[in-house]
């Protein structure tokens, strides 16, 4: 099997196809659940791409008769049960998100509390994880750091593990609080902010800062990310990270609202050149504290 098969994206595509088949046949989720002798919530997770589906389910439950469609769905079912690169690191709590990010064409993110994971240095990531998850064992902290560094390969056309998709187009709006929050010592923060400026100069990366002086703005309710995909059949996803569970929004109305909100964020934040100057000034402040 090709190494660039992404089980998360395959599950989403398969789920959308199965939902369409069910709706075309006039079947309800309850009727499908009854056929499978499972809960309706399981059917919802299958059709939302949140869990894998067996080839038997594709063949028997949804009553597909077209041989070519059966073969296509069966292949997607097979692909959806493969493991992505992130599975090599063991149990990762946000593995669904990583799967989506791996195949995304673009990512728009707003971060109010920290530098986005795709723009973190290893030292910053390690200090951040230790602080945010104080009961995490050192070996698990290191595993999370490694996963974070591996994710950053999507920002490089050279290192990208899926050349058909190309480098990820990243647009990050970061609140001033994330830059001023001391994660580690001043030297660590200087290195992180210098890296942030360096990355902002890459052709596929745009970084803007939302300064305190802007006051209330559309991002005050918290972090979120919008992922778009190169295949038109894959719907845009809004991702909201939670403490015990994450939220994925795919309804057109929800995506539209968050997209409009993000446009307001980009318009109100400092532009690219102002952002670099702003970050440089904060670096000078950290440098003065370290003297």
Order of alpha helices (4+ residues) and beta strands (2+ residues): alpha-alpha-alpha-alpha-alpha-beta-alpha-alpha-beta-alpha-alpha-beta-beta-beta-beta-alpha-alpha
